[in-house]
């Protein structure tokens, strides 16, 4: 526990579909911790996507996140959005986390690709106050001035296509995640 933890822990809130979680997600959580900007990271799979995206079941995505992030100390997979139920909204999640973690401060951990869609987020301006964004660059999107790191262009959409065809995904997704996706034909397949 750092001296900062005793005063007011800073918790990175890293939400997403994680369908499936991939090496880019793991790199983002690693950077958030290694940069010293947060003391720990909560990985929060969406329960019901606000923009209506279809995905593997919550429980399957939660399990894949557990495997994908298992090697990272300081990262915890949270089921807070399933506990809240209904359509997932970051604002509501942050309010619940504030209730559960009194005294903590929060940072929203996101890739720069997310910035182009925040105008559609429920109460984005309030989210940015409750949990000031910690933004990392993503290949193909504008680089945030405060972060010189650019994550590789690993796409969950492309991974779902590869997994549906039982293609090799080495280096892009954890082997246990790939095995689950192919065994349970989460994304269709042969």
FENLINDA-V62928 format. One record per residue. NEAR is the number of other ideal C-beta (glycine too) atoms within 8 Angstrom. D_CENTER is the distance of its C-alpha to the mean C-alpha in Angstrom with 2 decimals. Layout:
BEGIN
((NEAR/D_CENTER) (NEAR/D_CENTER))
END
This chain:
BEGIN
((3/23.55) (6/24.02) (5/26.46) (9/23.74) (8/22.17) (6/25.63) (5/25.81) (7/22.50) (11/19.23) (12/16.47) (15/13.12) (17/9.86) (16/7.71) (14/3.97) (11/3.88) (8/4.42) (10/7.27) (14/6.43) (9/10.15) (17/10.54) (14/7.94) (13/9.91) (10/11.34) (12/9.79) (14/6.24) (13/8.57) (10/10.63) (13/8.38) (16/7.87) (9/11.55) (11/12.67) (16/11.47) (13/13.48) (6/16.27) (8/16.90) (4/17.90) (8/16.15) (14/14.52) (9/16.03) (11/13.08) (16/9.33) (14/8.18) (16/5.18) (13/6.03) (16/6.71) (14/8.92) (11/12.49) (7/14.38) (10/13.01) (10/14.92) (5/15.96) (5/17.34) (7/15.36) (3/16.63) (9/14.57) (10/15.28) (6/15.92) (9/13.53) (6/15.21) (11/14.91) (16/11.15) (12/11.02) (9/13.58) (17/11.99) (13/8.94) (9/11.86) (11/13.60) (15/11.11) (14/10.32) (6/13.88) (3/15.54) (11/13.68) (3/15.69) (7/14.13) (12/10.81) (7/10.95) (12/9.36) (8/10.44) (8/12.33) (12/13.11) (13/12.52) (10/14.78) (7/17.17) (11/17.40) (5/17.95) (6/18.59) (7/16.64) (14/13.28) (9/13.73) (12/11.70) (12/15.20) (9/16.22) (15/13.24) (14/14.03) (9/17.67) (11/17.23) (14/15.39) (11/18.26) (7/20.71) (7/19.41) (9/19.10) (6/22.20) (5/22.78) (11/19.24) (7/17.83) (13/14.27) (15/12.41) (14/9.64) (14/7.54) (11/7.55) (12/9.39) (13/12.98) (8/12.86) (9/11.33) (10/14.44) (6/16.79) (7/15.64) (8/15.45) (5/19.07) (5/18.16) (11/15.83) (7/17.69) (8/19.09) (9/17.09) (6/19.83) (8/19.56) (13/15.79) (10/16.50) (6/19.20) (10/17.47) (10/14.48) (7/15.57) (9/12.95) (13/12.32) (12/12.25) (16/12.42) (15/14.53) (12/13.87) (8/17.01) (5/18.98) (11/17.83) (6/19.58) (9/18.93) (9/18.27) (4/21.39) (4/19.84) (10/17.79) (5/19.82) (7/17.10) (9/16.24) (13/13.70) (8/15.44) (8/15.35) (10/13.65) (6/13.12) (10/11.84) (6/15.01) (8/17.22) (14/15.95) (13/16.77) (9/20.13) (11/20.78) (17/20.00) (11/22.23) (8/24.98) (7/24.46) (6/24.12) (4/23.24) (10/19.57) (5/20.34) (4/18.33) (9/15.50) (14/14.16) (10/15.11) (7/18.61) (8/18.08) (14/15.25) (12/17.76) (8/20.58) (13/19.11) (16/18.29) (10/21.81) (6/23.68) (7/22.46) (9/22.56) (10/19.24) (10/19.60) (4/23.38) (9/25.42) (4/28.73))
END
